[in-house]
Amino acid sequence: MGEVLEARSSKEDGITTAFKVRILDSLKGDRSGTIVVRQHGGVIGNETWELEDQPLLAVGSTYLLAVARSKGGEMFLISGPISATKVEGQEGRTALVTQGHDHVRQQRDPGLPRTRT
């Protein structure tokens, strides 16, 4: 879970935005501090590009984020509507963190072969 501190859009193979996010709670792993998360879409001048099922993050808002790391080490939002759930108030934050921890505890390894690159 993190608070979006700033956003910078760029136009490389479409518009993407790099969001600086302050980590408030980590459901998986032991992360703290700030990270940069990239999302498809953004605003450059008069041009706005946004995925239908994934609205752009908003600076100043708090989200429960589902992220992955690219082969190059960059963090990005996974696809789909559950990749960024906006947090509304302290009660909402507490409920999402509790639910998130429960989901992480219940994850099962599908037994698929893993490859390392």
N, C-alpha and C positions, 0 to 999 in steps of 0.2 A: 504494500500500500504506500502511495506516495503523493506528495503535493507538487504540482507542476509549477516551476519557478520561472521558466522562460522558454520561448519558442523561436526557432530560426528555420524558415523554409528555404529550400533550394530547388533548382530546376535541373535535375540530371536524370535522364530517362523517366520523365514525368516529374511531378512535384512531390517532394517528401519534406517532412518537418522533423528536426531534431529537437526534442524536448528535454530540458534539464529538470530532473525530478529529485526531490529530497525524499529519501526513504524514511517512512514513519514506522513501518512494521514489515518484517520479512516473513512470509509464510513458509518459505522453503529456503534453507540455507541461512547464513548469518550475515546478511548484507546490512550496511549502514552507510551514512553519508549521502552523496549524490551520485546519480548515474545519468547517462544520456540515453534516451529511448527514441528510436526513429519510428515514424508512422507514415504510411502512404497518405498523401494529400497535404494540403496547406494553402497558404495565401501568398501570392506574389503580385504586387500591384493590384490590378482589377481582376486578376485571375484567381479563382478559388477552385480547388479540386478536392473532393471528399468522397470516400467510399460510402455507398448507401447504408451498409450495415455496421459502419464504424465511424461515427462522428469524430471530428477532430477534438483532441484534448484542449482544455481551456486553461490558460495561465491563471493561477490562484485557486484552482479547484483541486480536490483530492480524489484519487481513484484507487480502486483495487485493480492492479494491472497484471495481465498474463503476458509475459515476455519470453522470448527465446534469444539465443545468441547465434549470430551468423558464423559462417566458417572464418570470416575475417575478424571475429570477436565483437562485432557491433551488436548492441541490444536492440530488439525491435518488437513491436506488438504483434502477437499472433493474429491471424485473420479471424474475423467474425465479431458478432455483437458482445460476446463475453470477454473480449480482450481488455476492455476498459469499463469498469462499472463505477459510476460516479457515486461518491460517498456523501450522504446528506447528514450532517450533524454527528455528535458523539455517539448517540444511540445507534445510528446507522453504521458508524465505524466499528463499534464493538460487535454488532451482529455479524457484519461481513468478516471481521477477523476470526471470530469464533467459527463461523461456517467454513471459512477458508482453511483453518487449521484442521477441522474435521475432514474435509475433502482430501487434504494432503495425507493425513493419517490413513485414509481408506484406499489410497492409490495402490494399485497392484501392478507388478511387472508383467507385461503380456507374454514374456518369454521369447520375444523376437530377437534374432541375432543383432548385435550392435556392431557398427563399423566405426573406426576412428580414422579421421583424415588429418 
